[in-house]
Amino acid sequence: MRFLLKRLAGLAVVLLAASFLVYGLLYLVPGGPMAFLLGNRSGTPEQIAAIRAQYHLDDPFLLRYLSWLGDALTGDFGSSLVYRQEVAALIGSRVATTVLLVIYATVLISAGGIAMGLLAGLRGGRVDTAIGVLSSLFLATPPFVIGVLLAIVFAVGLGWFPVFGPGEGLLDRLYHLTLPAITLSLASAAFLARITRASVREELNREHVETARARGFAERHIVRRHVLRNASIPVVTVTGLNIAGLIAGSVVVENIFALDGLGSLFVRAILQRDFAIVQAVVLVLVTAFVLINLLVDLCYSALDPRLSR
């Protein structure tokens, strides 16, 4: 319990620091909301004063931040300047697409990356070489290039998958998100495969594994009881970092496949200087990142209780 409380306190500090930094950077952006609200018009002094009073643009920075943070903690992220809607409602209508995309990609990364890493680490030889070549290819190719190629071949050319849109209903959503999830997961799965292979190879050469072999234990028993468990800690670390990276990577993938998720909303908000949406989306993404890191720490404790001490 003490370990969990310490981690929660530390992650709360990280969350506050990140939100303060983002709010401060947006505060320093030239033009700000005034540039969007006035457009190409110069505006009279009375109009400018009314806008600045309505959106509290003349309040001190710290007062504005504390006021925004207090409202955000209650679920009130303000109103969008562009959509003229509550930011919480805009995020709520789009978060399901991003969450499902990240979960789908996480499953592909975990299944594909760990399976390839185990094959390369346990089999060796040509299997190891082939997986190493594929991993290097996936790591060297940017996600936006993979996304465009997959869309051209499997969506436009073969017609197996839809080109854009999130779909409706769970099965239809999974069908529509297949290509985006593959695009999002290939590089991360390749990296996880390399880490898994290295960890398995390292554990296979340890003394306690050689001792178990000398005592006549079956190879399957040795791999299951001694190799996989000890090799799982770096694998869990990389998996957690990959999932956190998927949150940022979804911004690019959602724009490639025209998905109406948080990523595409975030990009449009930046271009339109809709700061209320930018602040809220960043807070949601940072919170997800913090929670994922907390989950990874808890997995450490479950795999090796010594780490919690």
N, C-alpha and C positions, 0 to 999 in steps of 0.2 A: 504494500500500500504506500509506503514511504517513497519507494522508487517511482510509482505512478504519479504521486503528487509532485515530486521533483520534476518529472518530465513534463507534466501539464503546466507547471509554473514557467519552466523554461520556454516551452512552445508558445505560451501566452505572451511572453516578452517578445519573442520573434514576431508574432502576429502584430503586436502593437507597433513594433519598430518598422515593419514593412508597410503597414498602413500609413504611418506618419511620414515615411520617406516618399511614398507615392503621392500622398496629398501635398507634400511640400513641392515635389517636382511639378505637379499640375498647377500649383499656386504660382510658380515662376514662369510658366509658359507664356510667351508674348501673345497679346490679344485676348486670350481666354474666351469666356462665353460671350463677351461683348462683340467680338468679331463676327460670331455667327448670328447673334440676335439683330445686329444692325445691318449685316450683309454689306452691300455696296454703298449703302447710304452713310452719310456722315453723322446724322442725328443731331437734334438740337440739344443744348445743355440740359433742358428740362427732361427730355426723353432719356438721356444718358443717366441723369440723376435718379429718375424713377426706376430704371432697370437696375442700377447698382443698389438701390434701396430694397427693391423686391427680392433680389438674390443675395443680399447681405455681402456684396462685394467690397464694401468699405470697412467691414469689421476686421479687427486684427487677426492675423493668421492663426494664432493659438486658439483664440476664441472660436473661430470658424471650424477648426479641426475638432475641438472638444464637442462642439454642438453637433457636428456630423457624426462623430464616433458614438455619442450618446443615442442619437436617433438610429444609427445602424445597429446597435446592440439590441434595439427593440424591433428590428425588422423594417424600419422606415429608412429607405435609401434616397428619399426625395422624389422629384418628378423629372422626367426627361424633357430637355429643351426642344428636342426634335420631334419625338413621338407624342408629346403632350399626354403621357401616361405615367402611372407610378412605376418607378424602376423595379420594384419588387415584383410587380405583375409581369413586366417584360422578361425579367430573368426567369421567373417561374414557368413561363410558357416555352422557354428555350432550353432550360437546364436538362430536361429529360434526354434530349438528343445527344448532348455532350456526355452525360453520364453513361448512357448506353454505349456510345462509341468508345469511351475509355475502358469500360468493362469488357466489351467485345475484344478490343485490342489487347487488353491484359491477359485474357484467356489464351489468345493466339500466341502471345509472347511467352507465357509460362509453359504452355504445352509444347510449342515448337522449339523454343530456346533450350529448355531443360532436356527435352528428348534428344535434340541434336548434340548437345554437350555431353550427355551420358553416352551416346553412341560413339562419339569421337574419343572420349576418355577411356571407355572400357574396351572398345574394339580395336582402335588404332589402325595402322596400315592405310589402305586405300580409302576406307570410310573416313578416317581422320583427315586425310588430304582433301577429299571431296568436300567435306563440311567446312574445312578451313578456306577453301576457294570460294564457296558460296557465301560464307560469312564476310570475307573481304569484299566481295562484290556488293552485298547488301549494305555494308557499312560505308562504302565509297560512293554510293548513289544517293543523292539528296531525295527527301520524301516527295517534293513537288514533282521531280522527274518521274519517280515511280508511280505517283498518282496519275500523271498525264498518260504514261505508257499503259497502265492498267485500264484507264478509261477508253483509250483508243482501241486496244486489242479486245478486251472482254465486254465492253459496253457498246461502243460504236461498231466495231468490226464483227464480233460474234453475236452480239445482242443477248448475252447471257445475264447481264446485270443492268439495272437502270443507270443512266448517266448522272442524274442529279436528284435531289430531293430526299427527305428522311423517311417517307412512307407513313402508313397509318396502321396501328395495331402492332403487337409485339413481333409476330412472325414477318410481317411485311417490313417493319423497321429493320429487323436483322438482315433481311434480304437486301434492302437498300444500303445498309451500312457495311456490307461485306467488303466491297472494294476500298472504302475509306479506312476500315479497320486493318485490312492487309497493308495498305499504304503506311498507316501509322505504326505498324508493329514490326515490319521487316528489319529495319536497322537495329531496333532494340532487341529483337529475338536473336539476331546475329551476335550482338555484344554479349547477351546472356549466355549463348552457347559457348562462346570463348571462355567466359569466366567459369562456367560449369565444368568444361573440359579441364581447365587448369587446376581447379579445386580437386576434381576427382583424381587426376594424375598425381597431385601432391599427396593426397591421402593414401593412394595405392602404394606409395613408396615409403610410408612411415613404418617405424619399427613394430608397433603393435599389430599392424596388418601382416607383416612378415611372420611375427610370432604366431598369429592365428593360423596362418597357412602351415607353419611348421607343426602345429598341434593337430593338423588334419581336418580342420573345419572346411565345410563346403564353400566354394567360391561365392555362391549366391548368398549364403549366410554372412560371409565376411563383407560383401558389398552392402548388404542391407543393414547390418548392425553396426559396422565400423566405418565404412567409407561414406555412405550417403549422409548419415546424420552429421558427421564432422564437416563434410563439404557443403552442407546446406546453409551455413551462416553467411559466407560471402555471396551465395546465390540469393538468399533472402535480401541482403543489402542491395544488390544490383537490381533485383526485381522491384523493390520499393522505390529506388531512384528512377527506374524506367517508368513506373506508373506516374510518379510526379512529373517526369518529363513529358508524358503523354498529354498532360493537361495543357502544357504550353504548345506542344506539337499539334494539338487539335485545332488551333487557330488557323494554321496553314491548310490542313486537310479539309476543314469545313468550307474554306473559301474555294478550294479546288473543285469540290463536288457540290457546291451550292447548298450546303446544309444549314438550316436555320437554327444554329446552336449558339452557345456563349461566345465561341471564337469569332464567328462572323459578326455578331452583335458588337463585340469588343472592337474589331477593326473599323466598322462603320462609325462607332462612337468616337474613336480617335480622329478619324478624318473629318467628322462634323463638329469636333470639339464639344461633344456632349459629355461634360466632365462628371455628371452625376452617374451615368452608366459606367464610365471608365473606372471610377472609384469603387462602385459596387461590385463590378466584375472582378477587379483585382483583389478585393477583399474576399470574395468567394473562392477564387483560385488559390490565394495564399492560405486560406483556412483549410481547403482540401489538401494542399501540400503538407501543412502542419499535421493534420490528422493521419495522413499516410505515414509520415515519419514516426508518429506515436505508435501506429500499428506495427511498424517494423521493429521498434524497440521492444514491444510486447512479445513479438515473435522471437526475438533474441532470448528473452527470459524463459520462454517456453522450451526453446531448443537447448539452452545451456543456462541453468539457474545461476551459475557462478558469475555471469555477466551482470546480473542485477545487483551484485554486491560490490 
